[in-house]
Amino acid sequence: MLGSVRSRIFGQNVMKNFIRNGSHGGVPGENLPFNIHNRARLTMNFLLFALTGISAPFLIVMYQMKKK
């Protein structure tokens, strides 16, 4: 019981400090490492990220099959 109260209070204090020290407290996309306001750039970054991950296994298999 005492541990859960302490962890709850600690969590509340962390969030208060986070909001006070520069966070706007819930602005969408604020904590992301990329800009979500430029739709074309966001789309290109997503496609690059997704297609790299999807195609990597196929490229590795193709390389291994061509290798003797």
mmCIF file of the N, C-alpha and C atoms, coordinates in Angstrom:
data_MODEL
# 
_entry.id   MODEL 
# 
loop_
_atom_site.group_PDB 
_atom_site.id 
_atom_site.type_symbol 
_atom_site.label_atom_id 
_atom_site.label_alt_id 
_atom_site.label_comp_id 
_atom_site.label_asym_id 
_atom_site.label_entity_id 
_atom_site.label_seq_id 
_atom_site.pdbx_PDB_ins_code 
_atom_site.Cartn_x 
_atom_site.Cartn_y 
_atom_site.Cartn_z 
_atom_site.occupancy 
_atom_site.B_iso_or_equiv 
_atom_site.pdbx_formal_charge 
_atom_site.auth_seq_id 
_atom_site.auth_comp_id 
_atom_site.auth_asym_id 
_atom_site.auth_atom_id 
_atom_site.pdbx_PDB_model_num 
ATOM 1   N N  . MET A 1 1  ? 0.827  -1.190  0.000   1.00 0.00 ? 1  MET A N  1 
ATOM 2   C CA . MET A 1 1  ? 0.000  0.000   0.000   1.00 0.00 ? 1  MET A CA 1 
ATOM 3   C C  . MET A 1 1  ? 0.872  1.254   0.000   1.00 0.00 ? 1  MET A C  1 
ATOM 4   N N  . LEU A 1 2  ? 1.855  1.263   0.901   1.00 0.00 ? 2  LEU A N  1 
ATOM 5   C CA . LEU A 1 2  ? 2.720  2.434   0.999   1.00 0.00 ? 2  LEU A CA 1 
ATOM 6   C C  . LEU A 1 2  ? 3.563  2.600   -0.263  1.00 0.00 ? 2  LEU A C  1 
ATOM 7   N N  . GLY A 1 3  ? 3.992  1.481   -0.859  1.00 0.00 ? 3  GLY A N  1 
ATOM 8   C CA . GLY A 1 3  ? 4.787  1.547   -2.079  1.00 0.00 ? 3  GLY A CA 1 
ATOM 9   C C  . GLY A 1 3  ? 4.009  2.104   -3.251  1.00 0.00 ? 3  GLY A C  1 
ATOM 10  N N  . SER A 1 4  ? 2.735  1.731   -3.354  1.00 0.00 ? 4  SER A N  1 
ATOM 11  C CA . SER A 1 4  ? 1.929  2.232   -4.461  1.00 0.00 ? 4  SER A CA 1 
ATOM 12  C C  . SER A 1 4  ? 1.648  3.727   -4.306  1.00 0.00 ? 4  SER A C  1 
ATOM 13  N N  . VAL A 1 5  ? 1.482  4.184   -3.073  1.00 0.00 ? 5  VAL A N  1 
ATOM 14  C CA . VAL A 1 5  ? 1.259  5.610   -2.839  1.00 0.00 ? 5  VAL A CA 1 
ATOM 15  C C  . VAL A 1 5  ? 2.522  6.388   -3.187  1.00 0.00 ? 5  VAL A C  1 
ATOM 16  N N  . ARG A 1 6  ? 3.670  5.872   -2.778  1.00 0.00 ? 6  ARG A N  1 
ATOM 17  C CA . ARG A 1 6  ? 4.934  6.545   -3.096  1.00 0.00 ? 6  ARG A CA 1 
ATOM 18  C C  . ARG A 1 6  ? 5.171  6.610   -4.605  1.00 0.00 ? 6  ARG A C  1 
ATOM 19  N N  . SER A 1 7  ? 4.921  5.520   -5.303  1.00 0.00 ? 7  SER A N  1 
ATOM 20  C CA . SER A 1 7  ? 5.156  5.512   -6.746  1.00 0.00 ? 7  SER A CA 1 
ATOM 21  C C  . SER A 1 7  ? 4.185  6.448   -7.460  1.00 0.00 ? 7  SER A C  1 
ATOM 22  N N  . ARG A 1 8  ? 2.953  6.538   -6.974  1.00 0.00 ? 8  ARG A N  1 
ATOM 23  C CA . ARG A 1 8  ? 1.989  7.443   -7.585  1.00 0.00 ? 8  ARG A CA 1 
ATOM 24  C C  . ARG A 1 8  ? 2.416  8.893   -7.379  1.00 0.00 ? 8  ARG A C  1 
ATOM 25  N N  . ILE A 1 9  ? 2.844  9.233   -6.174  1.00 0.00 ? 9  ILE A N  1 
ATOM 26  C CA . ILE A 1 9  ? 3.288  10.596  -5.881  1.00 0.00 ? 9  ILE A CA 1 
ATOM 27  C C  . ILE A 1 9  ? 4.546  10.919  -6.684  1.00 0.00 ? 9  ILE A C  1 
ATOM 28  N N  . PHE A 1 10 ? 5.468  9.960   -6.762  1.00 0.00 ? 10 PHE A N  1 
ATOM 29  C CA . PHE A 1 10 ? 6.683  10.163  -7.551  1.00 0.00 ? 10 PHE A CA 1 
ATOM 30  C C  . PHE A 1 10 ? 6.332  10.411  -9.012  1.00 0.00 ? 10 PHE A C  1 
ATOM 31  N N  . GLY A 1 11 ? 5.409  9.640   -9.557  1.00 0.00 ? 11 GLY A N  1 
ATOM 32  C CA . GLY A 1 11 ? 4.991  9.820   -10.946 1.00 0.00 ? 11 GLY A CA 1 
ATOM 33  C C  . GLY A 1 11 ? 4.350  11.172  -11.183 1.00 0.00 ? 11 GLY A C  1 
ATOM 34  N N  . GLN A 1 12 ? 3.554  11.625  -10.244 1.00 0.00 ? 12 GLN A N  1 
ATOM 35  C CA . GLN A 1 12 ? 2.926  12.936  -10.376 1.00 0.00 ? 12 GLN A CA 1 
ATOM 36  C C  . GLN A 1 12 ? 3.971  14.037  -10.346 1.00 0.00 ? 12 GLN A C  1 
ATOM 37  N N  . ASN A 1 13 ? 4.957  13.905  -9.460  1.00 0.00 ? 13 ASN A N  1 
ATOM 38  C CA . ASN A 1 13 ? 6.007  14.914  -9.379  1.00 0.00 ? 13 ASN A CA 1 
ATOM 39  C C  . ASN A 1 13 ? 6.842  14.954  -10.643 1.00 0.00 ? 13 ASN A C  1 
ATOM 40  N N  . VAL A 1 14 ? 7.115  13.794  -11.225 1.00 0.00 ? 14 VAL A N  1 
ATOM 41  C CA . VAL A 1 14 ? 7.894  13.750  -12.460 1.00 0.00 ? 14 VAL A CA 1 
ATOM 42  C C  . VAL A 1 14 ? 7.137  14.464  -13.569 1.00 0.00 ? 14 VAL A C  1 
ATOM 43  N N  . MET A 1 15 ? 5.850  14.222  -13.695 1.00 0.00 ? 15 MET A N  1 
ATOM 44  C CA . MET A 1 15 ? 5.060  14.867  -14.744 1.00 0.00 ? 15 MET A CA 1 
ATOM 45  C C  . MET A 1 15 ? 4.962  16.370  -14.521 1.00 0.00 ? 15 MET A C  1 
ATOM 46  N N  . LYS A 1 16 ? 4.811  16.809  -13.263 1.00 0.00 ? 16 LYS A N  1 
ATOM 47  C CA . LYS A 1 16 ? 4.763  18.250  -12.984 1.00 0.00 ? 16 LYS A CA 1 
ATOM 48  C C  . LYS A 1 16 ? 6.066  18.912  -13.399 1.00 0.00 ? 16 LYS A C  1 
ATOM 49  N N  . ASN A 1 17 ? 7.192  18.284  -13.060 1.00 0.00 ? 17 ASN A N  1 
ATOM 50  C CA . ASN A 1 17 ? 8.483  18.856  -13.428 1.00 0.00 ? 17 ASN A CA 1 
ATOM 51  C C  . ASN A 1 17 ? 8.679  18.843  -14.940 1.00 0.00 ? 17 ASN A C  1 
ATOM 52  N N  . PHE A 1 18 ? 8.224  17.799  -15.597 1.00 0.00 ? 18 PHE A N  1 
ATOM 53  C CA . PHE A 1 18 ? 8.350  17.709  -17.047 1.00 0.00 ? 18 PHE A CA 1 
ATOM 54  C C  . PHE A 1 18 ? 7.572  18.833  -17.722 1.00 0.00 ? 18 PHE A C  1 
ATOM 55  N N  . ILE A 1 19 ? 6.376  19.079  -17.262 1.00 0.00 ? 19 ILE A N  1 
ATOM 56  C CA . ILE A 1 19 ? 5.542  20.131  -17.858 1.00 0.00 ? 19 ILE A CA 1 
ATOM 57  C C  . ILE A 1 19 ? 6.112  21.507  -17.543 1.00 0.00 ? 19 ILE A C  1 
ATOM 58  N N  . ARG A 1 20 ? 6.622  21.697  -16.332 1.00 0.00 ? 20 ARG A N  1 
ATOM 59  C CA . ARG A 1 20 ? 7.191  22.991  -15.957 1.00 0.00 ? 20 ARG A CA 1 
ATOM 60  C C  . ARG A 1 20 ? 8.482  23.295  -16.706 1.00 0.00 ? 20 ARG A C  1 
ATOM 61  N N  . ASN A 1 21 ? 9.245  22.289  -17.056 1.00 0.00 ? 21 ASN A N  1 
ATOM 62  C CA . ASN A 1 21 ? 10.563 22.501  -17.647 1.00 0.00 ? 21 ASN A CA 1 
ATOM 63  C C  . ASN A 1 21 ? 10.554 22.458  -19.163 1.00 0.00 ? 21 ASN A C  1 
ATOM 64  N N  . GLY A 1 22 ? 9.554  22.997  -19.792 1.00 0.00 ? 22 GLY A N  1 
ATOM 65  C CA . GLY A 1 22 ? 9.606  23.160  -21.227 1.00 0.00 ? 22 GLY A CA 1 
ATOM 66  C C  . GLY A 1 22 ? 8.595  22.369  -22.021 1.00 0.00 ? 22 GLY A C  1 
ATOM 67  N N  . SER A 1 23 ? 7.878  21.463  -21.415 1.00 0.00 ? 23 SER A N  1 
ATOM 68  C CA . SER A 1 23 ? 6.869  20.733  -22.163 1.00 0.00 ? 23 SER A CA 1 
ATOM 69  C C  . SER A 1 23 ? 5.581  21.546  -22.166 1.00 0.00 ? 23 SER A C  1 
ATOM 70  N N  . HIS A 1 24 ? 4.874  21.474  -23.260 1.00 0.00 ? 24 HIS A N  1 
ATOM 71  C CA . HIS A 1 24 ? 3.599  22.174  -23.332 1.00 0.00 ? 24 HIS A CA 1 
ATOM 72  C C  . HIS A 1 24 ? 2.456  21.309  -22.840 1.00 0.00 ? 24 HIS A C  1 
ATOM 73  N N  . GLY A 1 25 ? 2.743  20.112  -22.433 1.00 0.00 ? 25 GLY A N  1 
ATOM 74  C CA . GLY A 1 25 ? 1.747  19.266  -21.826 1.00 0.00 ? 25 GLY A CA 1 
ATOM 75  C C  . GLY A 1 25 ? 0.699  18.717  -22.761 1.00 0.00 ? 25 GLY A C  1 
ATOM 76  N N  . GLY A 1 26 ? 1.092  18.003  -23.772 1.00 0.00 ? 26 GLY A N  1 
ATOM 77  C CA . GLY A 1 26 ? 0.118  17.319  -24.592 1.00 0.00 ? 26 GLY A CA 1 
ATOM 78  C C  . GLY A 1 26 ? -0.029 17.828  -26.001 1.00 0.00 ? 26 GLY A C  1 
ATOM 79  N N  . VAL A 1 27 ? 0.919  18.575  -26.502 1.00 0.00 ? 27 VAL A N  1 
ATOM 80  C CA . VAL A 1 27 ? 0.858  19.026  -27.887 1.00 0.00 ? 27 VAL A CA 1 
ATOM 81  C C  . VAL A 1 27 ? 1.224  17.839  -28.774 1.00 0.00 ? 27 VAL A C  1 
ATOM 82  N N  . PRO A 1 28 ? 0.355  17.450  -29.708 1.00 0.00 ? 28 PRO A N  1 
ATOM 83  C CA . PRO A 1 28 ? 0.646  16.284  -30.543 1.00 0.00 ? 28 PRO A CA 1 
ATOM 84  C C  . PRO A 1 28 ? 1.929  16.464  -31.353 1.00 0.00 ? 28 PRO A C  1 
ATOM 85  N N  . GLY A 1 29 ? 2.797  15.453  -31.289 1.00 0.00 ? 29 GLY A N  1 
ATOM 86  C CA . GLY A 1 29 ? 4.027  15.473  -32.045 1.00 0.00 ? 29 GLY A CA 1 
ATOM 87  C C  . GLY A 1 29 ? 5.174  16.195  -31.378 1.00 0.00 ? 29 GLY A C  1 
ATOM 88  N N  . GLU A 1 30 ? 4.966  16.709  -30.187 1.00 0.00 ? 30 GLU A N  1 
ATOM 89  C CA . GLU A 1 30 ? 6.023  17.472  -29.520 1.00 0.00 ? 30 GLU A CA 1 
ATOM 90  C C  . GLU A 1 30 ? 7.206  16.596  -29.126 1.00 0.00 ? 30 GLU A C  1 
ATOM 91  N N  . ASN A 1 31 ? 6.943  15.374  -28.742 1.00 0.00 ? 31 ASN A N  1 
ATOM 92  C CA . ASN A 1 31 ? 8.004  14.508  -28.247 1.00 0.00 ? 31 ASN A CA 1 
ATOM 93  C C  . ASN A 1 31 ? 8.550  13.570  -29.324 1.00 0.00 ? 31 ASN A C  1 
ATOM 94  N N  . LEU A 1 32 ? 8.225  13.801  -30.573 1.00 0.00 ? 32 LEU A N  1 
ATOM 95  C CA . LEU A 1 32 ? 8.720  12.958  -31.658 1.00 0.00 ? 32 LEU A CA 1 
ATOM 96  C C  . LEU A 1 32 ? 10.036 13.514  -32.207 1.00 0.00 ? 32 LEU A C  1 
ATOM 97  N N  . PRO A 1 33 ? 10.931 12.651  -32.666 1.00 0.00 ? 33 PRO A N  1 
ATOM 98  C CA . PRO A 1 33 ? 12.221 13.131  -33.169 1.00 0.00 ? 33 PRO A CA 1 
ATOM 99  C C  . PRO A 1 33 ? 12.174 13.616  -34.615 1.00 0.00 ? 33 PRO A C  1 
ATOM 100 N N  . PHE A 1 34 ? 10.994 13.829  -35.157 1.00 0.00 ? 34 PHE A N  1 
ATOM 101 C CA . PHE A 1 34 ? 10.864 14.328  -36.519 1.00 0.00 ? 34 PHE A CA 1 
ATOM 102 C C  . PHE A 1 34 ? 9.666  15.251  -36.585 1.00 0.00 ? 34 PHE A C  1 
ATOM 103 N N  . ASN A 1 35 ? 9.613  16.061  -37.629 1.00 0.00 ? 35 ASN A N  1 
ATOM 104 C CA . ASN A 1 35 ? 8.562  17.051  -37.796 1.00 0.00 ? 35 ASN A CA 1 
ATOM 105 C C  . ASN A 1 35 ? 7.339  16.409  -38.457 1.00 0.00 ? 35 ASN A C  1 
ATOM 106 N N  . ILE A 1 36 ? 6.177  16.565  -37.851 1.00 0.00 ? 36 ILE A N  1 
ATOM 107 C CA . ILE A 1 36 ? 4.966  15.984  -38.426 1.00 0.00 ? 36 ILE A CA 1 
ATOM 108 C C  . ILE A 1 36 ? 4.120  17.009  -39.163 1.00 0.00 ? 36 ILE A C  1 
ATOM 109 N N  . HIS A 1 37 ? 4.589  18.238  -39.240 1.00 0.00 ? 37 HIS A N  1 
ATOM 110 C CA . HIS A 1 37 ? 3.790  19.288  -39.865 1.00 0.00 ? 37 HIS A CA 1 
ATOM 111 C C  . HIS A 1 37 ? 3.994  19.371  -41.368 1.00 0.00 ? 37 HIS A C  1 
ATOM 112 N N  . ASN A 1 38 ? 5.110  18.865  -41.877 1.00 0.00 ? 38 ASN A N  1 
ATOM 113 C CA . ASN A 1 38 ? 5.351  18.818  -43.310 1.00 0.00 ? 38 ASN A CA 1 
ATOM 114 C C  . ASN A 1 38 ? 4.923  17.439  -43.804 1.00 0.00 ? 38 ASN A C  1 
ATOM 115 N N  . ARG A 1 39 ? 3.746  17.366  -44.386 1.00 0.00 ? 39 ARG A N  1 
ATOM 116 C CA . ARG A 1 39 ? 3.144  16.085  -44.747 1.00 0.00 ? 39 ARG A CA 1 
ATOM 117 C C  . ARG A 1 39 ? 3.957  15.323  -45.796 1.00 0.00 ? 39 ARG A C  1 
ATOM 118 N N  . ALA A 1 40 ? 4.510  16.014  -46.774 1.00 0.00 ? 40 ALA A N  1 
ATOM 119 C CA . ALA A 1 40 ? 5.284  15.343  -47.825 1.00 0.00 ? 40 ALA A CA 1 
ATOM 120 C C  . ALA A 1 40 ? 6.554  14.726  -47.243 1.00 0.00 ? 40 ALA A C  1 
ATOM 121 N N  . ARG A 1 41 ? 7.246  15.465  -46.404 1.00 0.00 ? 41 ARG A N  1 
ATOM 122 C CA . ARG A 1 41 ? 8.477  14.931  -45.801 1.00 0.00 ? 41 ARG A CA 1 
ATOM 123 C C  . ARG A 1 41 ? 8.165  13.773  -44.860 1.00 0.00 ? 41 ARG A C  1 
ATOM 124 N N  . LEU A 1 42 ? 7.083  13.886  -44.115 1.00 0.00 ? 42 LEU A N  1 
ATOM 125 C CA . LEU A 1 42 ? 6.682  12.807  -43.216 1.00 0.00 ? 42 LEU A CA 1 
ATOM 126 C C  . LEU A 1 42 ? 6.374  11.545  -44.016 1.00 0.00 ? 42 LEU A C  1 
ATOM 127 N N  . THR A 1 43 ? 5.694  11.692  -45.125 1.00 0.00 ? 43 THR A N  1 
ATOM 128 C CA . THR A 1 43 ? 5.367  10.542  -45.970 1.00 0.00 ? 43 THR A CA 1 
ATOM 129 C C  . THR A 1 43 ? 6.626  9.898   -46.537 1.00 0.00 ? 43 THR A C  1 
ATOM 130 N N  . MET A 1 44 ? 7.550  10.714  -47.008 1.00 0.00 ? 44 MET A N  1 
ATOM 131 C CA . MET A 1 44 ? 8.792  10.169  -47.567 1.00 0.00 ? 44 MET A CA 1 
ATOM 132 C C  . MET A 1 44 ? 9.621  9.464   -46.488 1.00 0.00 ? 44 MET A C  1 
ATOM 133 N N  . ASN A 1 45 ? 9.699  10.046  -45.307 1.00 0.00 ? 45 ASN A N  1 
ATOM 134 C CA . ASN A 1 45 ? 10.441 9.405   -44.215 1.00 0.00 ? 45 ASN A CA 1 
ATOM 135 C C  . ASN A 1 45 ? 9.797  8.086   -43.816 1.00 0.00 ? 45 ASN A C  1 
ATOM 136 N N  . PHE A 1 46 ? 8.479  8.061   -43.759 1.00 0.00 ? 46 PHE A N  1 
ATOM 137 C CA . PHE A 1 46 ? 7.786  6.819   -43.408 1.00 0.00 ? 46 PHE A CA 1 
ATOM 138 C C  . PHE A 1 46 ? 8.034  5.745   -44.466 1.00 0.00 ? 46 PHE A C  1 
ATOM 139 N N  . LEU A 1 47 ? 7.931  6.119   -45.737 1.00 0.00 ? 47 LEU A N  1 
ATOM 140 C CA . LEU A 1 47 ? 8.157  5.142   -46.801 1.00 0.00 ? 47 LEU A CA 1 
ATOM 141 C C  . LEU A 1 47 ? 9.591  4.620   -46.777 1.00 0.00 ? 47 LEU A C  1 
ATOM 142 N N  . LEU A 1 48 ? 10.552 5.501   -46.573 1.00 0.00 ? 48 LEU A N  1 
ATOM 143 C CA . LEU A 1 48 ? 11.942 5.067   -46.493 1.00 0.00 ? 48 LEU A CA 1 
ATOM 144 C C  . LEU A 1 48 ? 12.145 4.100   -45.336 1.00 0.00 ? 48 LEU A C  1 
ATOM 145 N N  . PHE A 1 49 ? 11.592 4.429   -44.179 1.00 0.00 ? 49 PHE A N  1 
ATOM 146 C CA . PHE A 1 49 ? 11.728 3.582   -42.991 1.00 0.00 ? 49 PHE A CA 1 
ATOM 147 C C  . PHE A 1 49 ? 11.037 2.237   -43.195 1.00 0.00 ? 49 PHE A C  1 
ATOM 148 N N  . ALA A 1 50 ? 9.801  2.257   -43.680 1.00 0.00 ? 50 ALA A N  1 
ATOM 149 C CA . ALA A 1 50 ? 9.021  1.029   -43.825 1.00 0.00 ? 50 ALA A CA 1 
ATOM 150 C C  . ALA A 1 50 ? 9.577  0.133   -44.934 1.00 0.00 ? 50 ALA A C  1 
ATOM 151 N N  . LEU A 1 51 ? 9.902  0.716   -46.069 1.00 0.00 ? 51 LEU A N  1 
ATOM 152 C CA . LEU A 1 51 ? 10.383 -0.092  -47.187 1.00 0.00 ? 51 LEU A CA 1 
ATOM 153 C C  . LEU A 1 51 ? 11.773 -0.663  -46.929 1.00 0.00 ? 51 LEU A C  1 
ATOM 154 N N  . THR A 1 52 ? 12.585 0.046   -46.166 1.00 0.00 ? 52 THR A N  1 
ATOM 155 C CA . THR A 1 52 ? 13.897 -0.495  -45.807 1.00 0.00 ? 52 THR A CA 1 
ATOM 156 C C  . THR A 1 52 ? 13.736 -1.739  -44.947 1.00 0.00 ? 52 THR A C  1 
ATOM 157 N N  . GLY A 1 53 ? 12.855 -1.669  -43.970 1.00 0.00 ? 53 GLY A N  1 
ATOM 158 C CA . GLY A 1 53 ? 12.642 -2.810  -43.087 1.00 0.00 ? 53 GLY A CA 1 
ATOM 159 C C  . GLY A 1 53 ? 11.986 -3.987  -43.777 1.00 0.00 ? 53 GLY A C  1 
ATOM 160 N N  . ILE A 1 54 ? 11.078 -3.705  -44.699 1.00 0.00 ? 54 ILE A N  1 
ATOM 161 C CA . ILE A 1 54 ? 10.377 -4.787  -45.393 1.00 0.00 ? 54 ILE A CA 1 
ATOM 162 C C  . ILE A 1 54 ? 11.279 -5.442  -46.432 1.00 0.00 ? 54 ILE A C  1 
ATOM 163 N N  . SER A 1 55 ? 12.097 -4.651  -47.116 1.00 0.00 ? 55 SER A N  1 
ATOM 164 C CA . SER A 1 55 ? 12.906 -5.220  -48.204 1.00 0.00 ? 55 SER A CA 1 
ATOM 165 C C  . SER A 1 55 ? 14.208 -5.846  -47.723 1.00 0.00 ? 55 SER A C  1 
ATOM 166 N N  . ALA A 1 56 ? 14.674 -5.510  -46.537 1.00 0.00 ? 56 ALA A N  1 
ATOM 167 C CA . ALA A 1 56 ? 15.970 -6.019  -46.058 1.00 0.00 ? 56 ALA A CA 1 
ATOM 168 C C  . ALA A 1 56 ? 16.059 -7.546  -46.056 1.00 0.00 ? 56 ALA A C  1 
ATOM 169 N N  . PRO A 1 57 ? 15.085 -8.277  -45.526 1.00 0.00 ? 57 PRO A N  1 
ATOM 170 C CA . PRO A 1 57 ? 15.212 -9.739  -45.550 1.00 0.00 ? 57 PRO A CA 1 
ATOM 171 C C  . PRO A 1 57 ? 15.297 -10.310 -46.963 1.00 0.00 ? 57 PRO A C  1 
ATOM 172 N N  . PHE A 1 58 ? 14.551 -9.755  -47.892 1.00 0.00 ? 58 PHE A N  1 
ATOM 173 C CA . PHE A 1 58 ? 14.575 -10.242 -49.266 1.00 0.00 ? 58 PHE A CA 1 
ATOM 174 C C  . PHE A 1 58 ? 15.919 -9.964  -49.928 1.00 0.00 ? 58 PHE A C  1 
ATOM 175 N N  . LEU A 1 59 ? 16.488 -8.793  -49.660 1.00 0.00 ? 59 LEU A N  1 
ATOM 176 C CA . LEU A 1 59 ? 17.793 -8.468  -50.221 1.00 0.00 ? 59 LEU A CA 1 
ATOM 177 C C  . LEU A 1 59 ? 18.883 -9.365  -49.631 1.00 0.00 ? 59 LEU A C  1 
ATOM 178 N N  . ILE A 1 60 ? 18.778 -9.669  -48.352 1.00 0.00 ? 60 ILE A N  1 
ATOM 179 C CA . ILE A 1 60 ? 19.758 -10.546 -47.711 1.00 0.00 ? 60 ILE A CA 1 
ATOM 180 C C  . ILE A 1 60 ? 19.671 -11.959 -48.292 1.00 0.00 ? 60 ILE A C  1 
ATOM 181 N N  . VAL A 1 61 ? 18.458 -12.464 -48.473 1.00 0.00 ? 61 VAL A N  1 
ATOM 182 C CA . VAL A 1 61 ? 18.290 -13.799 -49.054 1.00 0.00 ? 61 VAL A CA 1 
ATOM 183 C C  . VAL A 1 61 ? 18.815 -13.826 -50.482 1.00 0.00 ? 61 VAL A C  1 
ATOM 184 N N  . MET A 1 62 ? 18.524 -12.795 -51.251 1.00 0.00 ? 62 MET A N  1 
ATOM 185 C CA . MET A 1 62 ? 18.998 -12.737 -52.630 1.00 0.00 ? 62 MET A CA 1 
ATOM 186 C C  . MET A 1 62 ? 20.532 -12.715 -52.669 1.00 0.00 ? 62 MET A C  1 
ATOM 187 N N  . TYR A 1 63 ? 21.138 -11.964 -51.786 1.00 0.00 ? 63 TYR A N  1 
ATOM 188 C CA . TYR A 1 63 ? 22.597 -11.929 -51.711 1.00 0.00 ? 63 TYR A CA 1 
ATOM 189 C C  . TYR A 1 63 ? 23.174 -13.288 -51.344 1.00 0.00 ? 63 TYR A C  1 
ATOM 190 N N  . GLN A 1 64 ? 22.561 -13.956 -50.385 1.00 0.00 ? 64 GLN A N  1 
ATOM 191 C CA . GLN A 1 64 ? 23.051 -15.261 -49.954 1.00 0.00 ? 64 GLN A CA 1 
ATOM 192 C C  . GLN A 1 64 ? 22.888 -16.305 -51.046 1.00 0.00 ? 64 GLN A C  1 
ATOM 193 N N  . MET A 1 65 ? 21.814 -16.207 -51.827 1.00 0.00 ? 65 MET A N  1 
ATOM 194 C CA . MET A 1 65 ? 21.603 -17.200 -52.895 1.00 0.00 ? 65 MET A CA 1 
ATOM 195 C C  . MET A 1 65 ? 22.551 -16.980 -54.063 1.00 0.00 ? 65 MET A C  1 
ATOM 196 N N  . LYS A 1 66 ? 22.941 -15.750 -54.326 1.00 0.00 ? 66 LYS A N  1 
ATOM 197 C CA . LYS A 1 66 ? 23.877 -15.476 -55.413 1.00 0.00 ? 66 LYS A CA 1 
ATOM 198 C C  . LYS A 1 66 ? 25.304 -15.825 -55.023 1.00 0.00 ? 66 LYS A C  1 
ATOM 199 N N  . LYS A 1 67 ? 25.591 -15.789 -53.748 1.00 0.00 ? 67 LYS A N  1 
ATOM 200 C CA . LYS A 1 67 ? 26.931 -16.103 -53.270 1.00 0.00 ? 67 LYS A CA 1 
ATOM 201 C C  . LYS A 1 67 ? 27.178 -17.606 -53.401 1.00 0.00 ? 67 LYS A C  1 
ATOM 202 N N  . LYS A 1 68 ? 28.362 -17.981 -53.795 1.00 0.00 ? 68 LYS A N  1 
ATOM 203 C CA . LYS A 1 68 ? 28.654 -19.416 -53.981 1.00 0.00 ? 68 LYS A CA 1 
ATOM 204 C C  . LYS A 1 68 ? 29.311 -19.980 -52.799 1.00 0.00 ? 68 LYS A C  1 
# 
